[in-house]
Amino acid sequence: MKPEDQSLLTAYAVGEDLSAEERAHVAQLLRDDPEAAAFVEDAQQLGTLLHDAYGQEPVPGEEPPQAAAAEAPLPFMPSGKRRPENELTAEQRRARVEALKAKAPQLKRTPFLTYQAMITAAAACLVLVGLYYAMNIVQMLMEEPDDSEYVEVDMTKEEDLRKGQIAQIVEQIEADEARRQAEEDRLHEELLAIDLDQEREAAEAAQQDALAVQTTAALPQIEYRPTAPDPRRRLGMDPSTPLASADASSSRPRVPIRPLNGRATESAASPDLQALTSGTTLADTGNAPTKPTVPAEQAARQQAVERAPAVAQAAGSNGNHEVFELNSFAVDTVHPANARQTATLAGARLETRMSDVAAPITVAPTSREAYDSIQEADFVSPLDQPLSTFSVDVDTASYANVRRFLENGELPPAGAVRIEELLNYFNYHDAPPASRDEPLALHTDLAQAPWAPEHYLMRTALKGYEMPWDERPPANLVFLVDVSGSMQSANKLPLVKTGLRELVRKLDERDRVAIVTYAGNERLALPSTTANNTETILHAIDQLGAGGSTNGAGGIRRAYEEARKHLDPAHANRVILCSDGDFNVGMTNRSDLVDLVEQEAESGVYLTILGFGMGNYQDAMLEEISNKGNGNYSYIDNEREARRILVERAAGTLVPIAKDVKIQVEFNPEHVQAYRLIGYENRALEAQDFNDDQKDAGEIGAGHQVIALYEIVPTGVDWQPSGQVDDLKYQAPREAPEAAHSDELLTVKLRYKPAEPKGDTADGFSETSVKREFAVQAPEQVPAMGEASEDFRFSAAVAGFGLKLRDSDTVADWSWSRLRRLASGATAGENEREDFVQLIDEASELKRSAE
C-alpha cells in the first residue's frame, strides 16, 4: 500500500472532508485491497479507544467550540458507517482532529505493516516460550521409566486425553513456528540479495584497474562475433536500448546482466567485457599488447580458446559459483581462491589455477559445435534421373536442437536444420498396419505446393506397426553414459540422469539394465541386472558424477561387450549412448569412430544416441555414428523431451520392427517435367543400392512414422533446368515404353527386411528383403493446399519452415506470415504443433532482426 493511500485512508477513517475523486479512490481501495480495509478498521478502532479515554477530559487552552467538539461523540461507527445523528460541520471535524492531536501528540499515522510486525514479534516470543515448555513435556513423556523408581500402571482415559491435547498443542506450535521461519527466511534472502548486489558492485569497481594491468596480457586475441541477431533479446532488454550505456554517476560503463535465477542486476563492466558487448577484439580496448589476430582457420581459433585462462568476474573469495547469462553465453562465475577452479563458458570447460592471476577476468569462447554442411537438392528431370532413392530416417534430433537455438534467441546454423528430422518429430494420424506380419503401411497424397501453387507437392507417409508395451520383447539394455568434465553443465549429466530414471521406472522384470561410464577410462558402474531391481539401478544412476577427459571409443567397446553377454535375437538388444559427442582422448578421429560403431553393430546390438548440451555439441559426429550403428538419434534439451523419447515413445526407441528400409520413386516423364526430394540429403542412395541387401539403410521402430515430401513440376509448366548439356553425339533418345503413356504419375517402391526372431541371424531380422510397389495416378486436378488434410498441411508448413531457416531460394517469395497461417490452421489442438507455431514467430523475428 502506497504512503499517499495510507494518508487518504486515515483521513477517511477520522471523518475528514474528501473530494468526490478521493472518495471514489477510497472506495476502490476498500473493494480491491483487503489490507486497505483492515487499515481503516484499525484506525477507527484506535479512534474509538482514544475517544473513550480522553473524550471527557477538559482540553487545556482550547476555546469552547473546540472543547465541545472534542467532547462530541465520534461521527462514525467501528464498521466505518457514519452516525446520522452526529453529523458535524467541516469546522467541527477540523476542531475535533486538532483536539485529538493535542490529547495524543505521540500518535502518528503508523503504517499497518508496523503494527503487524509488532504483533508478529509478540506472537513469536509467545510461540518460542510455549515451544520450549512443550518440548520439555514431550521429552519427559518419551523417556523410558526406571523400574527401580516406578511401577507399571495402566493408563487412564484422562491421561490419554491429556497426552492427545498436548500433542495437538505441540503440532500447532510447530506449524506456526515453521510458517514464521519460512517468512523470516524469505525476508532474509531478499535483504541478502540486495546486500550482495551492492557488495559486488563496489568490489568490481575496486578491482577494475588491477584487472586491466595484471591479467589481460595473457589473453589470446579472440574476436567475438555474436551469433544472435540481437543479443539484447537474451538480456530481457528493449531492442532500442544500447548494450553498454554510461552511468550518470560514474565514468565506468555499466552492462545489464541477467542471472540464470531470473533476478536482474547491474554490474560495472571491465574493459574486456566492454569489448565483448561492442563486438571488438580485446586488442581494440587497449588492455593487451597489439599483436596479430587469431588465424582464420577454425581449428587454430578453437585451440586458442581451449588454452585461454577462463576466470569469471565476481567479488568474494569463498570459492562459490554463480552463473550469469550475457548475450548468448552462459558464464560460470568462480570466486578466486588458491585452488584449481573451473569456469564454464557456453559449454566449453576451461581450467586455470586461480592463484596464478591477481584478479578474475572473463573470456568469451568460440562455439565448438560441429555440423555437417547440407547441399539442398535441385530439381532434376526424369529423362536424366528417373529414379530417386533414399534410406528412411526416424531421427528427431534436429528439431529439438533447432528449438534450443531459437528459444535462446539465436538462429541455428544451416547445417543443423535437417528437414526430414523436423518432419518426423511430430505425431501424424496415418493408419498403421493391422498386424506385425505387415509391419509397414504406406500412404501418398497430392496437393499444390504452398510456396509454388503451379507445382505439385507429394506427401509419402510410412507408418510402423504400433506395438502395445505389454507385447514388446524383453529388453537387454546398456546405458553408456559420458561422465567427462564437459558433461558437468545442468543441461547435460543431470538431465541424462533424469531421463534414465524415467526409463528405468517404465521397465519390468523381463528387462535387463547395465551401466557403463567413460571419461578418461571406461568403467562398469552397474553389471547387468533385472530391471525389477529398481532401487539398485536408480542408486547407480544417482552416483554418476562428471570429471576428466573423454575416451568415447573405450566406452563404446565396453558397452557392446556388456550387451553381448546377454544377447538374444528375440530380445531388444540396445546400447543407449548419452553424450555431447566431444571425444578428446583415445580414438578421436571421426572416421575411426564410425568404423568402430559399424563393426560393433554387426553383433546384433542396436544403438540409440541421446545428445545433450550446447557450446561443444558434436552433432555431425553423433548423427553419423547413429546412422552406421543401426540406431536412432535424438537431442534432449529439457525434461519434457527426455520423457517424450524415453517414456512416451519408448517402444519406438527400443524395439525395431523393420530393418534396412529404403524407398525408391520412379517418375513418369509423360506427366512429370522435374522433381526434387525435400530433405534426406545425407540419406541419398544410388539407384542400384535399392536392390542390394548388403547395403545398409535405416531402421524403423514400433509406431515410428517417416514423412517424405517431393516437389513436382508437372509437364506444361514453364521450367528451365539449372544447367544445359549438349545433345549426345553417339546416342539417340530412346523411345518411351508403353507404360509411359499411361495415367500413372509415378511409382513408389518400398524395400525392407522383416523380423525373424527365431531365425539364425544375430539381430533377429531376415537377411532377405521384401519389396512392395504402389502406383500413383496422375490427377485431373490437384487440390489446393488449403483443401488437403491437416497432416498434409502441417507437413508442408514444417518443410517450408526448414527451407526458410536455410534461406532456400525456392521459398524466398513465401512470407513468414503465410507460413504461420498454414501451420496454425493445422495444429489439430496438439501441444507440440502449437509450440511449433511459436517457433515460427521466434524465427521470423530473428530473421527480420538479422536483415
C-alpha positions in Angstrom: 0.0 0.0 0.0 1.4 3.4 -1.0 2.1 6.1 1.6 -0.3 8.5 -0.1 -3.0 5.9 0.1 -2.4 5.4 3.9 -2.8 9.2 4.4 -6.0 9.2 2.4 -7.5 6.2 4.3 -6.6 7.8 7.6 -8.4 11.0 6.7 -11.4 8.8 5.7 -11.3 6.9 9.0 -11.4 10.1 11.1 -14.1 11.6 9.0 -12.2 14.4 7.2 -13.8 16.1 4.1 -12.9 14.3 0.9 -13.4 15.3 -2.6 -15.5 13.2 -4.9 -12.4 11.9 -6.6 -10.8 11.0 -3.3 -14.0 9.2 -2.1 -14.0 7.2 -5.3 -10.4 6.2 -4.9 -11.0 5.2 -1.3 -14.0 3.1 -2.3 -11.8 1.4 -5.0 -9.1 0.6 -2.4 -11.6 -0.8 0.1 -13.1 -3.0 -2.5 -9.9 -4.3 -4.1 -7.3 -4.3 -1.3 -8.1 -6.3 1.9 -5.1 -4.6 3.5 -6.7 -1.2 3.0 -9.9 -2.3 4.6 -8.0 -3.7 7.6 -6.1 -0.4 7.9 -9.3 1.6 8.1 -10.8 -0.8 10.6 -7.7 -0.5 12.8 -7.7 3.3 12.6 -11.4 3.5 13.5 -11.0 1.2 16.5 -8.0 3.3 17.6 -10.1 6.5 17.3 -12.8 4.9 19.4 -10.4 4.0 22.1 -8.9 7.5 22.2 -12.4 8.9 22.4 -13.3 6.7 25.3 -10.1 7.6 27.1 -9.9 11.3 26.6 -13.3 12.4 25.5 -14.5 13.6 28.9 -11.3 15.4 30.0 -11.0 19.2 29.5 -8.6 20.3 26.9 -6.3 23.0 28.3 -6.1 26.1 26.3 -8.9 25.3 23.9 -11.7 27.6 23.0 -15.2 26.4 23.9 -16.1 25.3 20.4 -13.0 23.1 20.3 -13.8 21.6 23.7 -17.3 21.0 22.7 -16.2 19.3 19.5 -13.7 17.2 21.5 -16.5 16.0 23.8 -18.8 15.2 21.0 -19.1 11.5 20.1 -17.2 10.3 17.0 -19.1 10.8 13.8 -18.6 7.2 12.7 -19.1 3.6 14.0 -16.4 0.9 14.1 -17.9 -0.6 11.0 -17.0 2.6 9.1 -20.5 4.0 8.7 -21.4 7.5 9.9 -23.7 8.1 12.8 -26.5 10.0 11.2 -27.5 11.7 14.5 -24.0 13.1 14.9 -23.3 14.8 11.6 -20.6 17.5 12.1 -19.8 20.5 10.0 -16.4 20.8 8.4 -15.3 23.3 11.0 -16.3 20.9 13.8 -14.5 18.0 12.2 -11.3 20.0 11.9 -11.6 21.1 15.5 -12.2 17.5 16.5 -9.0 16.4 14.8 -7.0 19.2 16.4 -8.3 18.1 19.8 -7.3 14.5 19.3 -3.8 15.7 18.3 -3.5 17.7 21.4 -4.6 14.8 23.6 -2.3 12.3 21.9 0.7 14.1 20.4 2.7 10.9 20.2 0.1 9.3 17.9 1.3 9.0 14.2 -0.1 7.5 11.1 1.8 4.3 11.5 1.8 2.0 8.5 -0.3 -1.1 9.0 2.8 -3.3 8.4 4.4 -1.8 11.6 1.5 -3.0 13.8 1.6 -6.3 12.0 5.4 -6.6 12.7 4.8 -5.7 16.4 2.1 -8.3 16.8 4.1 -10.9 14.9 7.1 -10.3 17.2 5.0 -10.7 20.3 3.4 -13.8 18.9 6.8 -15.2 18.1 8.0 -14.7 21.7 4.9 -16.5 23.0 5.5 -19.3 20.5 9.1 -19.8 21.5 8.2 -19.9 25.2 5.4 -22.3 24.5 7.6 -24.4 22.3 10.3 -24.6 25.0 7.8 -25.9 27.6 6.1 -28.2 25.1 9.4 -29.8 24.0 10.3 -30.4 27.7 6.9 -32.1 28.2 7.3 -34.3 25.1 10.9 -35.3 26.2 9.5 -36.2 29.7 6.8 -38.3 28.1 9.3 -40.1 25.8 11.8 -41.0 28.5 12.0 -44.7 29.5 10.7 -45.3 33.0 13.2 -46.5 35.6 11.9 -49.8 37.0 13.7 -49.1 40.3 11.7 -46.0 40.9 8.4 -46.6 39.1 6.0 -49.4 38.9 3.9 -50.2 35.8 0.3 -48.9 36.0 -2.5 -48.8 33.5 -3.0 -45.6 31.6 -6.3 -44.0 32.4 -8.6 -42.3 29.9 -7.8 -39.0 31.4 -4.1 -39.4 30.8 -4.7 -40.5 27.2 -6.8 -37.4 26.7 -4.2 -35.1 28.3 -1.4 -36.5 26.1 -3.6 -36.1 23.0 -4.2 -32.5 23.8 -0.5 -31.9 24.4 0.3 -33.5 21.1 -2.2 -31.2 19.3 -0.7 -28.2 21.0 2.8 -29.2 20.0 1.8 -29.8 16.4 0.1 -26.4 16.2 3.1 -24.7 17.8 5.5 -26.4 15.3 3.3 -25.5 12.4 3.2 -21.8 13.5 7.0 -21.9 14.0 7.6 -23.3 10.5 5.4 -20.7 8.9 7.2 -17.9 10.8 10.6 -19.3 10.0 9.7 -19.6 6.3 8.7 -15.9 6.2 11.9 -14.9 8.0 13.9 -16.9 5.5 12.2 -15.2 2.6 12.8 -11.7 4.0 16.4 -12.6 4.8 17.1 -13.8 1.3 15.7 -10.6 -0.2 17.8 -8.5 2.1 20.8 -10.7 1.4 20.3 -10.4 -2.3 20.3 -6.6 -2.1 23.4 -6.6 0.0 25.2 -8.9 -2.4 24.4 -6.7 -5.3 25.7 -3.7 -3.6 28.9 -5.5 -2.4 29.5 -7.0 -5.8 29.2 -3.6 -7.5 31.6 -2.0 -5.0 34.1 -4.8 -5.2 34.1 -4.9 -9.0 34.6 -1.2 -9.3 37.6 -1.5 -6.9 39.2 -4.4 -8.9 38.9 -3.0 -12.5 42.3 -1.3 -12.6 44.1 -4.4 -11.3 42.3 -6.5 -13.9 43.4 -4.4 -16.9 47.1 -4.4 -15.8 47.7 -7.8 -14.3 45.6 -10.3 -16.3 44.7 -9.3 -19.8 48.3 -9.6 -21.1 48.0 -13.4 -21.0 44.8 -13.5 -23.1 44.8 -14.6 -26.7 43.4 -12.2 -29.3 39.9 -13.6 -29.6 37.4 -11.7 -31.8 33.8 -12.0 -30.6 31.1 -12.1 -33.2 27.6 -12.7 -31.6 25.6 -15.4 -33.3 22.3 -14.0 -32.2 20.9 -11.2 -34.5 20.1 -9.1 -31.5 21.8 -10.1 -28.2 19.7 -7.7 -26.2 16.8 -10.1 -26.6 18.7 -12.6 -24.4 19.1 -10.0 -21.7 15.4 -9.2 -21.5 16.1 -5.6 -22.7 14.2 -3.4 -25.0 15.7 -3.7 -28.5 16.3 0.0 -28.7 18.4 0.0 -25.5 22.2 0.1 -26.1 24.1 -2.9 -24.6 26.5 -0.6 -22.8 25.4 2.8 -21.6 27.3 5.4 -19.4 26.1 5.7 -15.8 25.5 9.3 -14.8 27.4 8.9 -11.5 30.4 7.1 -12.9 32.7 7.2 -15.9 32.7 3.4 -15.9 30.2 1.9 -18.4 27.6 -0.5 -17.0 26.3 -3.6 -18.6 23.0 -5.2 -17.6 23.5 -8.8 -16.5 20.6 -11.3 -16.1 21.4 -14.1 -13.7 20.0 -17.6 -14.5 17.9 -17.4 -11.4 15.9 -14.6 -13.1 16.9 -11.7 -10.8 18.2 -8.9 -12.9 21.3 -7.0 -11.6 23.7 -4.5 -13.0 27.5 -4.8 -12.8 30.3 -2.5 -13.6 31.8 -3.6 -16.9 35.5 -4.4 -17.3 37.2 -3.2 -20.5 37.2 -6.8 -21.6 33.5 -7.1 -21.1 33.0 -3.8 -22.9 34.9 -5.3 -25.8 32.5 -8.3 -25.8 29.4 -6.2 -25.9 30.7 -3.8 -28.5 31.9 -6.6 -30.9 35.5 -5.5 -30.9 38.6 -7.6 -30.2 40.4 -7.4 -26.9 43.3 -5.6 -28.6 40.9 -2.8 -29.6 40.3 -2.0 -25.9 44.0 -1.1 -25.2 44.2 -3.7 -22.4 46.5 -6.1 -24.2 49.7 -5.7 -26.3 49.0 -5.2 -30.0 49.7 -8.4 -31.9 48.2 -10.3 -34.9 44.7 -11.5 -34.6 43.9 -15.2 -34.3 44.4 -17.1 -37.6 41.2 -17.5 -39.7 41.4 -21.3 -39.7 38.7 -22.7 -37.4 41.0 -25.3 -35.8 43.6 -22.7 -34.7 40.8 -20.5 -33.3 39.4 -23.4 -31.3 42.8 -24.3 -30.0 43.4 -20.7 -28.8 40.1 -20.7 -26.9 40.8 -24.1 -25.3 44.1 -22.8 -23.9 42.8 -19.5 -22.7 42.6 -18.9 -19.0 38.9 -18.7 -18.1 38.1 -16.9 -14.9 34.9 -15.1 -14.1 34.0 -11.6 -12.7 32.9 -11.7 -9.0 33.5 -10.4 -5.5 34.5 -12.5 -2.6 36.9 -15.5 -2.1 34.8 -18.4 -0.8 35.0 -20.5 -3.9 31.3 -20.4 -4.6 29.9 -20.4 -8.1 27.2 -18.2 -9.5 26.0 -18.5 -13.1 25.1 -15.5 -15.3 23.9 -15.1 -18.9 25.5 -12.5 -21.1 24.2 -12.3 -24.7 24.3 -15.9 -26.0 26.9 -17.1 -23.5 26.5 -18.8 -20.1 29.3 -17.6 -17.8 30.2 -19.6 -14.7 31.4 -17.1 -12.2 34.2 -18.6 -9.9 35.2 -16.7 -6.8 39.0 -16.6 -6.6 40.8 -19.0 -4.3 44.2 -20.7 -4.2 42.9 -23.8 -5.7 42.2 -25.2 -9.1 38.8 -24.0 -10.3 36.8 -24.4 -13.4 34.9 -21.8 -15.5 32.2 -23.0 -17.9 31.7 -20.6 -20.8 28.9 -21.5 -23.2 29.5 -25.2 -22.6 33.3 -25.1 -23.1 35.1 -26.3 -20.0 38.3 -24.3 -19.4 40.7 -24.6 -16.4 43.2 -22.3 -14.8 44.9 -22.0 -11.4 43.3 -19.1 -9.7 46.4 -18.2 -7.7 48.3 -17.5 -11.0 46.3 -14.3 -11.6 45.8 -11.4 -9.3 42.1 -10.8 -10.1 39.4 -12.6 -12.1 38.6 -11.8 -15.7 36.1 -13.2 -18.3 36.9 -14.7 -21.6 34.3 -15.3 -24.3 34.7 -18.6 -26.1 34.2 -19.5 -29.7 31.5 -22.1 -30.1 32.9 -25.6 -30.9 29.6 -27.1 -32.0 30.0 -29.1 -35.2 27.5 -29.6 -38.0 27.9 -31.1 -41.5 27.1 -28.9 -44.4 23.9 -29.6 -46.3 23.6 -29.3 -50.1 20.0 -28.8 -50.9 18.7 -31.0 -53.7 18.0 -29.2 -57.0 15.2 -30.1 -59.5 16.1 -32.8 -61.9 14.4 -34.1 -65.0 13.1 -37.7 -65.0 14.6 -38.0 -68.5 18.0 -37.6 -66.8 17.3 -39.3 -63.5 14.1 -41.3 -63.5 14.8 -42.8 -60.0 15.0 -41.1 -56.6 16.3 -43.5 -53.9 16.9 -42.8 -50.2 17.2 -44.5 -46.9 14.5 -43.8 -44.3 15.4 -41.8 -41.2 13.5 -41.7 -37.9 15.9 -39.4 -36.1 14.4 -36.3 -34.5 17.5 -34.6 -33.0 17.5 -31.7 -35.5 14.1 -30.4 -34.4 14.9 -30.3 -30.7 18.3 -28.7 -31.4 16.7 -26.0 -33.7 14.2 -25.3 -30.9 17.0 -24.9 -28.4 18.7 -22.3 -30.7 15.5 -20.3 -31.3 14.4 -20.3 -27.7 17.9 -19.0 -26.8 17.4 -16.1 -29.2 19.7 -17.4 -31.9 19.3 -18.6 -35.5 20.5 -22.2 -36.0 23.4 -22.9 -38.4 22.1 -24.1 -41.8 23.8 -27.5 -41.2 21.7 -28.0 -38.0 18.5 -27.9 -40.0 17.7 -31.4 -41.4 14.2 -31.1 -42.7 13.5 -34.9 -42.6 14.1 -34.8 -38.8 11.8 -31.8 -38.4 9.1 -33.6 -40.3 9.5 -36.9 -38.3 9.5 -35.2 -34.9 5.7 -34.8 -34.9 2.8 -37.3 -34.5 0.6 -37.8 -37.5 -2.7 -39.7 -37.9 -2.0 -42.0 -40.9 -3.4 -45.5 -40.4 -0.9 -48.1 -39.0 -0.8 -51.7 -40.3 -3.3 -54.1 -38.8 -0.7 -56.6 -37.6 3.0 -57.1 -37.2 3.0 -59.5 -40.1 2.9 -56.4 -42.3 5.0 -54.1 -40.2 4.7 -51.0 -42.5 1.8 -49.1 -44.1 2.5 -46.6 -46.9 0.2 -43.6 -47.8 0.6 -41.0 -50.5 -1.3 -37.7 -51.2 -1.0 -34.8 -53.7 -1.8 -31.1 -53.4 -0.5 -27.8 -54.7 2.8 -26.6 -53.2 2.0 -23.7 -50.9 5.1 -21.7 -52.0 4.6 -22.5 -55.7 0.9 -23.4 -56.5 1.8 -24.3 -60.1 3.9 -27.2 -58.6 2.6 -30.4 -57.0 3.7 -31.5 -53.5 3.5 -35.2 -52.9 3.4 -36.5 -49.3 4.7 -40.0 -48.7 3.9 -41.4 -45.2 5.3 -44.6 -43.9 3.7 -45.8 -40.6 5.1 -48.6 -38.4 3.1 -51.1 -36.5 2.0 -49.8 -33.1 3.1 -52.4 -30.6 1.5 -52.3 -27.2 4.0 -52.0 -24.4 2.9 -55.4 -22.9 3.5 -57.2 -26.3 7.1 -55.9 -26.7 10.0 -58.3 -26.5 12.2 -58.2 -23.4 14.9 -55.5 -23.5 18.7 -56.1 -22.9 19.9 -52.5 -22.4 23.3 -51.0 -21.6 23.3 -47.3 -20.6 26.6 -45.8 -21.9 27.0 -42.5 -20.1 29.6 -39.8 -20.8 30.8 -38.6 -17.4 33.7 -36.5 -18.6 34.3 -32.9 -17.5 32.3 -31.5 -20.4 29.1 -33.1 -19.0 29.1 -31.0 -15.8 26.5 -28.5 -17.0 22.9 -28.7 -15.7 21.6 -29.4 -19.2 24.0 -32.4 -19.6 24.7 -35.1 -16.9 21.9 -34.0 -14.5 19.4 -34.2 -17.4 20.8 -37.6 -18.5 20.2 -38.9 -15.0 16.6 -37.6 -15.0 15.8 -39.3 -18.3 17.3 -42.6 -17.4 15.4 -42.7 -14.1 12.2 -42.2 -16.1 13.0 -45.1 -18.4 14.0 -47.5 -15.5 10.7 -46.9 -13.8 8.9 -48.0 -17.0 10.8 -51.3 -17.4 9.9 -54.5 -15.6 11.3 -57.9 -14.6 11.6 -59.1 -18.2 14.2 -56.5 -18.9 17.9 -56.1 -18.0 20.0 -53.0 -17.4 23.7 -52.4 -17.2 25.5 -49.1 -16.9 28.9 -48.3 -18.4 30.5 -44.9 -17.9 33.5 -43.3 -19.6 35.7 -40.3 -19.0 39.5 -40.8 -19.2 38.8 -44.5 -18.9 35.7 -46.7 -19.2 34.1 -48.3 -16.1 31.3 -50.8 -15.4 29.2 -48.8 -13.0 26.5 -51.5 -12.8 26.7 -55.1 -14.0 23.6 -56.3 -16.0 20.7 -56.8 -13.6 17.0 -57.4 -14.0 15.0 -54.1 -14.2 12.8 -55.1 -11.2 15.8 -54.2 -9.0 14.7 -50.6 -9.4 16.3 -49.2 -6.3 19.7 -50.7 -7.2 19.6 -49.3 -10.7 18.4 -45.9 -9.5 21.2 -45.7 -6.9 23.8 -46.5 -9.5 22.4 -43.6 -11.7 22.4 -41.2 -8.7 26.1 -41.9 -8.1 27.2 -40.8 -11.5 29.4 -37.7 -11.5 31.3 -35.7 -14.1 35.0 -35.1 -14.4 38.1 -35.8 -16.6 38.7 -36.2 -20.3 36.5 -38.1 -22.9 37.6 -41.6 -24.1 34.5 -42.4 -26.1 35.9 -45.3 -28.1 36.8 -47.2 -24.9 33.3 -46.7 -23.5 31.7 -47.9 -26.8 33.7 -51.1 -26.8 32.9 -51.9 -23.2 29.2 -51.2 -23.7 28.8 -53.5 -26.6 30.8 -56.1 -24.7 28.4 -56.0 -21.8 25.4 -56.1 -24.2 26.7 -59.3 -25.9 26.9 -61.1 -22.6 23.1 -61.3 -22.6 22.4 -61.1 -26.3 19.2 -62.9 -27.5 17.9 -62.4 -31.1 14.4 -62.5 -29.8 15.1 -59.5 -27.4 15.6 -55.8 -28.0 19.4 -55.6 -27.6 20.5 -52.0 -27.5 23.2 -49.6 -26.2 21.9 -46.2 -25.2 24.7 -43.6 -25.6 24.2 -40.3 -23.7 26.8 -37.7 -24.6 27.7 -34.3 -26.1 29.9 -36.1 -28.6 33.1 -34.3 -27.5 35.5 -37.2 -27.7 39.0 -35.8 -27.0 41.3 -38.7 -25.9 41.9 -42.2 -27.2 40.3 -42.7 -30.6 39.2 -39.2 -31.6 39.2 -39.4 -35.4 35.6 -39.3 -36.7 36.1 -41.9 -39.4 37.7 -44.4 -37.0 34.9 -44.0 -34.5 32.3 -44.6 -37.3 34.2 -47.7 -38.4 34.2 -48.9 -34.8 30.5 -48.5 -34.4 29.8 -50.0 -37.7 31.8 -53.1 -36.8 30.1 -53.4 -33.4 26.7 -53.2 -35.0 27.3 -56.5 -36.8 26.9 -58.2 -33.4 23.2 -57.6 -33.5 23.2 -54.9 -30.9 21.4 -51.7 -31.9 22.3 -48.2 -30.9 20.3 -45.2 -29.6 22.1 -41.9 -29.2 20.8 -39.2 -27.0 22.6 -35.8 -27.4 22.9 -33.2 -24.6 24.3 -29.8 -24.1 25.5 -26.8 -26.0 28.7 -24.9 -26.8 30.8 -28.0 -27.7 28.0 -30.2 -29.1 29.3 -32.5 -31.8 26.1 -33.1 -33.9 27.9 -34.2 -37.0 29.8 -37.0 -35.1 26.7 -38.3 -33.3 24.5 -38.3 -36.3 26.9 -40.3 -38.4 27.6 -42.8 -35.6 23.8 -43.4 -35.2 23.4 -44.0 -39.0 26.2 -46.6 -39.0 25.2 -48.2 -35.8 21.7 -49.4 -36.8 20.4 -46.6 -34.5 18.2 -43.7 -33.9 19.3 -40.2 -32.8 17.5 -37.7 -30.5 18.5 -34.5 -28.9 17.3 -33.8 -25.4 17.1 -30.2 -24.3 14.7 -30.4 -21.3 13.0 -32.9 -19.0 9.8 -32.9 -21.2 11.8 -34.1 -24.2 13.6 -36.8 -22.1 10.2 -38.1 -21.0 8.9 -37.9 -24.6 11.8 -40.0 -26.0 12.3 -42.5 -23.2 8.8 -43.0 -21.8 6.1 -41.9 -24.2 7.9 -43.3 -27.3 9.9 -46.0 -25.5 8.6 -48.8 -27.8 9.7 -47.0 -30.9 13.1 -46.0 -29.3 13.9 -49.5 -28.1 12.1 -52.1 -30.4 12.9 -52.2 -34.1 10.2 -53.8 -36.4 11.9 -53.4 -39.9 15.5 -53.2 -40.9 17.3 -51.6 -43.9 14.2 -49.7 -45.0 14.6 -48.0 -48.4 12.3 -46.0 -50.7 12.6 -45.6 -54.4 10.3 -43.4 -56.6 10.2 -43.7 -60.3 8.7 -40.6 -62.2 6.8 -40.8 -65.5 8.3 -38.1 -67.8 4.9 -38.1 -69.6 3.5 -36.2 -66.6 6.5 -35.1 -64.7 8.8 -32.4 -66.1 11.1 -32.2 -63.0 11.1 -33.2 -59.3 13.2 -32.8 -56.1 13.2 -34.6 -52.7 12.9 -32.1 -49.8 15.3 -33.2 -47.1 17.1 -36.6 -46.7 20.3 -35.0 -48.3 22.6 -37.3 -46.3 20.4 -40.3 -46.8 20.5 -40.4 -50.6 21.4 -43.8 -52.2 22.4 -44.8 -55.6 19.7 -46.4 -57.7 21.3 -49.8 -57.7 21.5 -49.7 -53.8 17.8 -50.2 -53.6 18.0 -53.9 -54.6 21.3 -54.6 -52.8 20.5 -56.3 -49.5 24.1 -55.8 -48.4 23.6 -52.0 -48.5 22.8 -50.7 -45.0 19.8 -48.4 -44.6 17.6 -47.0 -41.7 15.6 -49.0 -39.2 12.0 -48.3 -38.1 10.8 -48.8 -34.5 7.4 -49.7 -33.3 5.0 -46.9 -34.0 7.6 -44.8 -35.9 6.5 -42.6 -38.8 8.5 -41.4 -41.7 7.4 -38.5 -43.8 8.9 -37.6 -47.2 7.9 -34.7 -49.5 8.6 -34.4 -53.2 8.0 -31.2 -55.1 7.0 -32.0 -58.7 7.0 -29.7 -61.7 4.2 -31.1 -64.0 4.5 -31.1 -67.8 3.2 -27.9 -69.4 4.6 -25.6 -66.7 7.4 -23.2 -67.6 10.6 -24.6 -66.1 14.2 -24.4 -67.1 16.9 -26.7 -65.8 19.7 -25.1 -63.8 22.3 -26.3 -66.4 22.3 -27.3 -70.0 24.3 -30.0 -71.7 24.9 -30.6 -75.4 22.9 -33.2 -77.4 24.5 -36.6 -77.3 26.7 -37.4 -80.4 26.7 -41.2 -80.2 23.2 -42.0 -78.8 19.7 -41.1 -79.9 16.8 -40.5 -77.5 15.1 -43.8 -76.6 11.5 -44.4 -77.5 9.3 -44.2 -74.4 7.8 -47.6 -73.4 4.1 -48.1 -73.4 3.7 -47.6 -69.6 5.0 -44.0 -70.0 1.7 -43.2 -71.9 -0.4 -44.4 -69.0 -2.2 -42.3 -66.4 0.4 -43.1 -63.8 2.2 -40.1 -62.4 4.9 -42.2 -60.5 5.5 -45.4 -58.7 6.7 -45.7 -55.1 8.7 -48.8 -54.2 9.4 -49.9 -50.6 12.0 -52.4 -49.5 12.8 -53.7 -46.0 14.0 -56.7 -44.1 11.2 -58.2 -41.8 11.8 -59.5 -38.3 12.5 -63.2 -37.8 13.0 -63.6 -34.1 13.5 -67.4 -34.4 15.9 -67.2 -37.4 19.7 -67.7 -37.5 20.7 -64.0 -37.6 22.1 -62.3 -34.5 19.7 -59.4 -34.6 16.5 -61.4 -35.3 15.9 -60.0 -38.8 15.8 -61.7 -42.2 18.8 -61.5 -44.5 16.5 -61.2 -47.5 14.4 -58.1 -48.1 10.8 -57.7 -49.1 9.7 -55.3 -51.9 6.3 -53.6 -52.3 5.1 -51.2 -55.1 2.4 -48.5 -55.1 1.4 -46.7 -58.3 0.1 -43.1 -58.0 -2.3 -41.9 -60.7 -1.9 -38.6 -62.4 -4.8 -36.4 -61.1 -7.1 -34.4 -63.4 -6.9 -31.6 -61.0 -4.7 -31.2 -57.9 -6.4 -29.7 -54.9 -5.1 -26.5 -53.3 -3.1 -27.0 -50.1 -5.9 -25.4 -48.1 -8.1 -28.4 -49.1 -5.6 -31.0 -48.1 -5.7 -33.0 -44.8 -4.4 -31.4 -41.5 -1.5 -33.7 -41.5 -0.6 -32.8 -45.1 -0.9 -29.0 -44.4 1.2 -29.3 -41.3 3.9 -31.4 -43.0 4.1 -28.7 -45.8 4.4 -26.0 -43.1 7.2 -27.8 -41.3 9.1 -28.4 -44.6 8.7 -24.7 -45.5 9.9 -23.7 -42.1 13.1 -25.7 -42.6 13.6 -24.2 -46.1 13.2 -20.7 -44.8 15.6 -21.3 -41.9 18.2 -22.4 -44.5 17.4 -19.4 -46.7 16.4 -21.6 -49.7 15.7 -19.6 -52.9 12.7 -21.8 -53.6 10.7 -20.2 -50.7 12.1 -16.7 -50.9 8.8 -15.2 -52.1 6.8 -17.2 -49.5 6.3 -15.0 -46.4 6.6 -15.9 -42.8 3.0 -14.8 -42.2 1.7 -17.2 -44.8 3.8 -20.0 -43.3 2.3 -19.2 -39.9 -1.3 -19.2 -41.2 -0.7 -22.6 -42.8 0.7 -24.1 -39.6 -1.7 -22.5 -37.2 -4.6 -23.9 -39.2 -3.4 -27.5 -38.9 -2.4 -27.9 -35.2 -5.3 -30.3 -34.5 -5.2 -28.9 -30.9 -1.9 -30.7 -30.2 0.5 -29.0 -27.9 3.6 -29.9 -29.9 2.1 -28.4 -33.1 1.1 -25.3 -31.2 4.6 -24.9 -29.8 5.9 -25.2 -33.4 3.8 -22.1 -34.3 5.5 -20.2 -31.5 8.9 -21.2 -33.0 7.8 -19.8 -36.3 7.2 -16.4 -34.6 10.6 -16.5 -32.9 12.4 -17.5 -36.1 10.6 -14.8 -38.2 11.5 -12.1 -35.6 15.2 -13.2 -35.6 15.3 -13.2 -39.4 13.9 -9.7 -39.5 16.4 -8.6 -36.9 19.3 -10.1 -38.9 18.3 -8.4 -42.2 
